[in-house]
């Protein structure tokens, strides 16, 4: 049986992203500027989003979208 993502170690780059997000609130623009890559071998942001470790919170009333850790992301951060 496959281990749940939160029960196994995340990669070092993914952990760095989770640590970075846990420091303070981050806007979507700031996160994408720092973590999006055009290199097919460095898909840290995309993998974390796909794995459900991070989420994009679309705000209303003209506020910019933000990025935060999901419960799974918090658990993965705590497991390391």
N, C-alpha and C positions, 0 to 999 in steps of 0.2 A: 504494500500500500504506500502511495506517495505521501511524503510528509507535507503538512501545510507549510506555506511559505513562512509564516511567523514562527514555526518550530525549527526551521533550519537557518543557518547563517546566510545573510545577504552578502553580496560582494562588497569589497572595500569601497569602490566608487559609489555604490548605492548607499552604503552606510554614511559616507561623507555627505551625500545629498540629504539624507534623513537628519543627520546632525545639523547641517546648515539650516534646514527648515525649522528645526526645533529651537533655534536660538531666539528668533523673533518672527513676527508676522512678515510674510513676503508677498509682494504683488506678483501676479502672473507674469507681467512684463519683466520684472527683475529676475524671476526664476528662469524664464525662457532665455533671457540674455546671458545668464550665467551657466545654464545647464544644457541647452539644446545643442546638438552637434550634427554636422552634416556627414560625419564619418560613420559608415555602417557598422563599425566595430565598437563604437562608443555611444550606445543608446541608453545611457543611464536614466535620463528623464523619461523617455518613452517606456522603458522597462518598468520603472517604478510606478508609472501611471497604469500601465497594463496589468501589473501585479497587484494593484489596489493598495499600494503603500502610501500614495499621495492622492489628493483630490483638488480639483479646481472648483473654487466657489465663485459662482457668477453673482456679483452683487447688483443690486438695483439702485435706482435713484442717482445714477451717474458716478457711482463709486467704482474704482477699478476692480477687476477680478483678483482674487487672491488664491494662494496655494497653501494647503495645510496637510499635515499628516492625517491619515485615516487611523482608526483603531488598530488595523493590521500594521500600519507603519510605526505606530507607537510601540506595539508589541515587538516588532522586529528590531527597533532601536534598543529596547530594553533587553532583548535576548543576547545582544552582542556584548 
